[in-house]
Amino acid sequence: MKTQILPSSVLSTLFTQLNRFWSFLIDMGSRYPDVRVWQRRDRRGDAVWHGYDPTNGDYVSFGTEDEIRSWIEQRYYTRDRD
């Protein structure tokens, strides 16, 4: 079996396309800075609420839905006052 080496023009085009795709992903992430919230279960089966704020990189975990709601409200309250 013979190994083929791609011409530099093909590699350049491929690199350009990958770079554009990466830029697109970065751009999409910065356009939607909404707080993300999800729920998981720990080893005992208890609900754990997680939150992530992409605008500042904050990551939190809480044991109740009320706690995560309070965190969300505080994020928006603080943001509106800035």
ROROKOL-90094 format. One line per field, with one value per atom (N, C-alpha, C, O): residue in one letter; x, y, z; chain; atom name; residue number from 1. Coordinates in Angstrom, 3 decimals. Each point is the difference from the previous one (the first is absolute). Layout:
BEGIN
type <- (A|...) $
u <- (X|...) $
v <- (Y|...) $
w <- (Z|...) $
mol <- (A|...) $
atom <- (CA|...) $
seq <- (NUM|...) $
//
This chain:
BEGIN
type <- (M|M|M|M|K|K|K|K|T|T|T|T|Q|Q|Q|Q|I|I|I|I|L|L|L|L|P|P|P|P|S|S|S|S|S|S|S|S|V|V|V|V|L|L|L|L|S|S|S|S|T|T|T|T|L|L|L|L|F|F|F|F|T|T|T|T|Q|Q|Q|Q|L|L|L|L|N|N|N|N|R|R|R|R|F|F|F|F|W|W|W|W|S|S|S|S|F|F|F|F|L|L|L|L|I|I|I|I|D|D|D|D|M|M|M|M|G|G|G|G|S|S|S|S|R|R|R|R|Y|Y|Y|Y|P|P|P|P|D|D|D|D|V|V|V|V|R|R|R|R|V|V|V|V|W|W|W|W|Q|Q|Q|Q|R|R|R|R|R|R|R|R|D|D|D|D|R|R|R|R|R|R|R|R|G|G|G|G|D|D|D|D|A|A|A|A|V|V|V|V|W|W|W|W|H|H|H|H|G|G|G|G|Y|Y|Y|Y|D|D|D|D|P|P|P|P|T|T|T|T|N|N|N|N|G|G|G|G|D|D|D|D|Y|Y|Y|Y|V|V|V|V|S|S|S|S|F|F|F|F|G|G|G|G|T|T|T|T|E|E|E|E|D|D|D|D|E|E|E|E|I|I|I|I|R|R|R|R|S|S|S|S|W|W|W|W|I|I|I|I|E|E|E|E|Q|Q|Q|Q|R|R|R|R|Y|Y|Y|Y|Y|Y|Y|Y|T|T|T|T|R|R|R|R|D|D|D|D|R|R|R|R|D|D|D|D) $
u <- (0.841|-0.841|0.891|0.926|-1.218|0.807|-0.665|-1.206|1.998|-0.496|0.077|1.026|-2.146|-0.013|0.111|-0.596|1.354|0.130|-0.863|0.069|-0.879|-0.885|0.799|0.952|-1.346|0.678|-0.197|-0.988|1.923|-0.065|-1.246|-0.518|0.022|-1.220|-1.210|-0.863|0.799|-1.101|0.115|-1.001|2.191|0.210|-0.330|-0.597|0.980|-0.292|-1.510|-0.509|-0.196|-1.458|-0.655|-0.911|1.374|-0.543|0.230|-0.906|2.094|0.314|-0.887|-0.498|0.299|-0.848|-1.437|-0.620|0.099|-1.366|-0.138|-0.994|1.959|-0.029|0.082|-0.676|1.485|0.129|-1.320|-0.406|-0.257|-1.305|-1.039|-0.778|0.778|-0.946|0.255|-0.945|2.197|0.356|-0.448|-0.548|0.776|-0.424|-1.519|-0.518|-0.187|-1.454|-0.454|-0.898|1.509|-0.361|0.257|-0.829|1.955|0.322|-1.010|-0.464|0.129|-0.958|-1.376|-0.652|0.207|-1.306|-0.024|-1.003|2.085|0.070|-0.085|-0.572|1.132|-0.018|-1.308|-0.286|-0.500|-1.278|-1.105|-0.994|1.162|-1.042|0.542|0.270|-0.118|0.608|-0.995|0.199|-1.271|-0.985|0.563|0.850|-1.350|0.353|-0.525|-1.124|1.924|-0.409|-0.233|0.783|-1.871|-0.362|-0.354|-0.685|1.152|-0.362|-0.031|0.564|-1.243|-0.144|0.597|-0.190|0.904|0.552|-0.312|-0.416|0.615|-0.186|1.364|0.865|-0.684|1.255|-0.079|-0.976|1.987|0.069|-1.155|-0.393|-0.143|-1.116|-1.348|-1.034|1.041|-1.245|-0.615|-1.089|1.775|-0.502|0.254|1.025|-1.974|0.141|1.069|0.062|0.766|0.993|-0.191|0.027|-0.219|-0.193|1.324|0.711|-0.390|1.240|-0.343|-0.991|1.814|-0.183|1.329|1.024|-1.047|1.203|-0.359|-0.966|1.734|-0.181|1.186|1.093|-1.294|1.125|0.548|1.101|-1.840|0.505|1.181|0.850|-0.784|1.120|0.647|0.958|-1.480|0.603|-0.401|0.571|-1.542|-0.432|-0.707|-0.852|1.220|-0.639|-0.430|0.786|-2.054|-0.523|-0.755|-0.437|0.292|-0.814|-0.826|0.496|-1.771|-0.905|-0.810|-0.149|-0.366|-0.796|-1.488|-0.744|0.299|-1.440|-0.259|0.848|-2.038|-0.410|-0.129|0.314|-0.773|-0.118|1.351|0.094|0.958|1.338|0.494|0.579|-0.805|0.472|-0.819|0.541|-1.836|-0.827|0.482|0.062|0.273|0.502|1.301|0.195|0.683|1.263|-0.265|0.632|-1.583|-0.340|-0.535|0.419|-1.350|-0.563|1.080|-0.015|0.935|1.088|0.889|0.457|-0.204|0.829|-0.644|0.666|-1.963|-0.683|-0.185|0.080|-0.323|-0.155|1.306|-0.009|1.117|1.313|0.330|0.537|-0.847|0.290|-0.777|0.533|-1.811|-0.833|0.474|-0.231|0.874|0.462|1.321|0.343|0.419|1.314|-0.146|0.999) $
v <- (-1.175|1.175|1.245|0.117|0.788|1.203|1.177|0.210|0.550|1.176|1.205|0.251|0.508|1.207|1.221|0.060|0.891|1.272|1.012|0.124|0.593|0.991|1.211|0.415|0.149|1.219|1.148|0.032|0.893|1.108|0.850|0.562|-0.454|0.792|-0.640|0.709|-2.021|-0.709|0.182|0.244|-0.359|0.194|1.427|0.222|0.736|1.399|0.253|0.692|-1.254|0.143|-0.660|0.562|-1.733|-0.714|0.796|0.122|0.413|0.809|1.239|0.359|0.298|1.190|-0.335|0.741|-1.846|-0.407|-0.347|0.367|-1.058|-0.326|1.265|0.107|0.836|1.268|0.771|0.577|-0.564|0.670|-0.667|0.674|-1.998|-0.729|0.303|0.241|-0.252|0.310|1.425|0.224|0.722|1.390|0.089|0.759|-1.539|-0.042|-0.495|0.585|-1.652|-0.531|1.017|0.167|0.504|1.021|1.144|0.488|-0.069|1.086|-0.389|0.814|-2.021|-0.451|-0.020|0.365|-0.782|-0.039|1.376|0.160|0.831|1.344|0.739|1.012|-1.496|0.643|-0.394|0.714|-1.828|-0.503|-0.159|-1.111|2.242|-0.058|-0.336|0.404|-1.141|-0.337|-0.964|-0.843|0.999|-0.927|-1.381|-0.132|-0.880|-1.380|-0.716|0.129|-0.887|-0.725|-1.431|-0.241|-0.708|-1.393|-0.720|0.456|-1.597|-0.790|-1.384|-0.618|0.157|-1.358|-0.641|0.672|-1.948|-0.744|-0.430|-0.425|0.542|-0.457|-1.508|-0.641|0.080|-1.450|-0.542|-1.159|2.017|-0.427|0.201|-0.394|1.009|0.245|1.353|0.300|0.527|1.336|0.945|-0.090|0.992|0.976|1.026|0.481|-0.157|1.066|0.916|-0.443|1.723|0.998|0.688|0.419|-0.309|0.638|1.228|0.011|1.009|1.197|0.508|-0.123|0.699|0.559|1.331|0.085|0.941|1.322|0.263|0.306|-0.422|0.163|1.418|0.200|0.791|1.367|0.223|0.847|-1.600|0.178|-1.322|0.000|-1.129|-1.299|-0.604|-1.012|1.607|-0.554|-1.336|-0.150|-0.816|-1.313|-0.266|0.166|-0.584|-0.241|-1.320|-0.519|-0.011|-1.192|0.241|0.544|-0.952|0.152|-1.272|-0.810|0.661|-1.174|0.160|-0.981|2.222|0.204|0.907|0.796|-0.941|0.839|1.454|0.914|-0.699|1.372|0.703|1.187|-1.921|0.606|0.399|1.073|-1.938|0.338|1.158|0.849|-0.808|1.130|1.307|1.029|-1.081|1.195|0.472|1.200|-2.125|0.338|0.661|0.998|-1.573|0.559|1.424|0.914|-0.740|1.328|1.003|1.146|-1.569|0.876|0.375|1.140|-2.085|0.284|1.117|0.959|-1.095|0.995|1.314|1.067|-1.127|1.228|0.786|1.212|-1.888|0.648|0.544|1.102|-1.851|0.411|1.251|0.891|-0.826|1.156|1.276|1.096|-1.217|1.167|0.536|1.149|-1.961|0.441|0.966|0.463) $
w <- (0.000|0.000|0.000|0.803|-1.700|-0.167|0.714|-0.127|0.874|0.707|-0.919|-0.631|0.561|-0.811|0.893|1.075|-1.529|0.705|-0.736|-1.223|1.980|-0.600|-0.465|0.661|-1.803|-0.482|0.995|0.733|-0.718|0.953|-0.204|0.965|-2.195|-0.246|0.688|0.517|-0.509|0.663|1.508|0.675|-0.155|1.435|0.413|1.054|-1.873|0.295|0.015|0.881|-1.853|-0.061|1.206|0.608|-0.275|1.164|1.281|0.825|-0.657|1.176|0.059|1.067|-2.215|-0.056|0.408|0.763|-1.266|0.327|1.477|0.628|-0.071|1.434|0.844|1.023|-1.435|0.715|-0.032|1.009|-2.156|-0.107|0.903|0.675|-0.675|0.841|1.481|0.751|-0.331|1.390|0.355|1.080|-1.967|0.234|0.129|0.819|-1.633|0.077|1.371|0.606|-0.119|1.320|1.105|0.894|-0.949|0.998|-0.071|1.031|-2.229|-0.194|0.540|0.654|-0.908|0.486|1.530|0.614|-0.015|1.461|0.623|1.078|-1.741|0.571|-0.284|0.641|-1.579|-0.311|0.972|0.136|0.528|0.881|1.423|0.454|0.239|1.333|1.114|1.145|-1.471|1.010|1.036|-0.288|1.482|1.072|-0.369|-0.485|0.711|-0.271|1.315|0.941|-0.887|1.214|-0.368|-0.994|1.799|-0.206|1.338|0.994|-1.005|1.227|-0.224|-1.047|2.042|-0.008|1.338|0.943|-0.871|1.247|0.519|-0.767|2.078|0.587|0.247|-0.391|1.029|0.222|0.829|-0.136|0.996|0.851|-0.676|0.540|-1.721|-0.716|0.283|-0.489|1.276|0.303|-1.175|-0.677|0.451|-1.080|0.357|1.132|-2.098|0.132|-1.202|-1.148|1.432|-1.044|-0.287|0.914|-2.201|-0.434|-0.838|-0.730|0.842|-0.806|-0.508|0.671|-1.869|-0.604|-0.649|-0.757|1.050|-0.599|-0.926|0.475|-1.803|-0.935|-0.078|-0.514|1.013|-0.062|0.929|-0.274|1.375|0.928|0.425|0.773|-1.276|0.291|1.330|0.406|0.288|1.288|-0.187|-0.875|1.711|0.026|1.436|0.933|-0.757|1.340|0.049|-1.027|2.226|0.251|1.242|0.986|-1.030|1.132|0.185|-0.915|2.121|0.320|-0.236|0.029|-0.263|-0.207|-1.192|-0.403|-0.145|-1.108|0.443|-0.763|1.988|0.518|0.034|-0.311|0.690|0.062|-1.388|-0.169|-0.827|-1.346|-0.569|-0.708|1.009|-0.446|0.618|-0.672|1.939|0.679|-0.656|-0.196|-0.139|-0.662|-1.360|-0.349|-0.418|-1.311|0.156|-0.711|1.650|0.222|0.401|-0.449|1.279|0.428|-1.184|-0.087|-0.827|-1.185|-0.818|-0.389|0.134|-0.826|0.741|-0.608|1.895|0.780|-0.033|-0.217|0.429|0.001|-1.387|-0.119|-0.914|-1.368|-0.384|-0.661|1.083|-0.323|0.694|-0.510|1.633|0.744|-0.509|0.280|-1.031|-0.527|-1.135|-0.550) $
mol <- (A|A|A|A|A|A|A|A|A|A|A|A|A|A|A|A|A|A|A|A|A|A|A|A|A|A|A|A|A|A|A|A|A|A|A|A|A|A|A|A|A|A|A|A|A|A|A|A|A|A|A|A|A|A|A|A|A|A|A|A|A|A|A|A|A|A|A|A|A|A|A|A|A|A|A|A|A|A|A|A|A|A|A|A|A|A|A|A|A|A|A|A|A|A|A|A|A|A|A|A|A|A|A|A|A|A|A|A|A|A|A|A|A|A|A|A|A|A|A|A|A|A|A|A|A|A|A|A|A|A|A|A|A|A|A|A|A|A|A|A|A|A|A|A|A|A|A|A|A|A|A|A|A|A|A|A|A|A|A|A|A|A|A|A|A|A|A|A|A|A|A|A|A|A|A|A|A|A|A|A|A|A|A|A|A|A|A|A|A|A|A|A|A|A|A|A|A|A|A|A|A|A|A|A|A|A|A|A|A|A|A|A|A|A|A|A|A|A|A|A|A|A|A|A|A|A|A|A|A|A|A|A|A|A|A|A|A|A|A|A|A|A|A|A|A|A|A|A|A|A|A|A|A|A|A|A|A|A|A|A|A|A|A|A|A|A|A|A|A|A|A|A|A|A|A|A|A|A|A|A|A|A|A|A|A|A|A|A|A|A|A|A|A|A|A|A|A|A|A|A|A|A|A|A|A|A|A|A|A|A|A|A|A|A|A|A|A|A|A|A|A|A|A|A|A|A|A|A) $
atom <- (N|CA|C|O|N|CA|C|O|N|CA|C|O|N|CA|C|O|N|CA|C|O|N|CA|C|O|N|CA|C|O|N|CA|C|O|N|CA|C|O|N|CA|C|O|N|CA|C|O|N|CA|C|O|N|CA|C|O|N|CA|C|O|N|CA|C|O|N|CA|C|O|N|CA|C|O|N|CA|C|O|N|CA|C|O|N|CA|C|O|N|CA|C|O|N|CA|C|O|N|CA|C|O|N|CA|C|O|N|CA|C|O|N|CA|C|O|N|CA|C|O|N|CA|C|O|N|CA|C|O|N|CA|C|O|N|CA|C|O|N|CA|C|O|N|CA|C|O|N|CA|C|O|N|CA|C|O|N|CA|C|O|N|CA|C|O|N|CA|C|O|N|CA|C|O|N|CA|C|O|N|CA|C|O|N|CA|C|O|N|CA|C|O|N|CA|C|O|N|CA|C|O|N|CA|C|O|N|CA|C|O|N|CA|C|O|N|CA|C|O|N|CA|C|O|N|CA|C|O|N|CA|C|O|N|CA|C|O|N|CA|C|O|N|CA|C|O|N|CA|C|O|N|CA|C|O|N|CA|C|O|N|CA|C|O|N|CA|C|O|N|CA|C|O|N|CA|C|O|N|CA|C|O|N|CA|C|O|N|CA|C|O|N|CA|C|O|N|CA|C|O|N|CA|C|O|N|CA|C|O|N|CA|C|O|N|CA|C|O|N|CA|C|O|N|CA|C|O|N|CA|C|O|N|CA|C|O|N|CA|C|O|N|CA|C|O|N|CA|C|O|N|CA|C|O|N|CA|C|O|N|CA|C|O|N|CA|C|O) $
seq <- (1|1|1|1|2|2|2|2|3|3|3|3|4|4|4|4|5|5|5|5|6|6|6|6|7|7|7|7|8|8|8|8|9|9|9|9|10|10|10|10|11|11|11|11|12|12|12|12|13|13|13|13|14|14|14|14|15|15|15|15|16|16|16|16|17|17|17|17|18|18|18|18|19|19|19|19|20|20|20|20|21|21|21|21|22|22|22|22|23|23|23|23|24|24|24|24|25|25|25|25|26|26|26|26|27|27|27|27|28|28|28|28|29|29|29|29|30|30|30|30|31|31|31|31|32|32|32|32|33|33|33|33|34|34|34|34|35|35|35|35|36|36|36|36|37|37|37|37|38|38|38|38|39|39|39|39|40|40|40|40|41|41|41|41|42|42|42|42|43|43|43|43|44|44|44|44|45|45|45|45|46|46|46|46|47|47|47|47|48|48|48|48|49|49|49|49|50|50|50|50|51|51|51|51|52|52|52|52|53|53|53|53|54|54|54|54|55|55|55|55|56|56|56|56|57|57|57|57|58|58|58|58|59|59|59|59|60|60|60|60|61|61|61|61|62|62|62|62|63|63|63|63|64|64|64|64|65|65|65|65|66|66|66|66|67|67|67|67|68|68|68|68|69|69|69|69|70|70|70|70|71|71|71|71|72|72|72|72|73|73|73|73|74|74|74|74|75|75|75|75|76|76|76|76|77|77|77|77|78|78|78|78|79|79|79|79|80|80|80|80|81|81|81|81|82|82|82|82) $
//
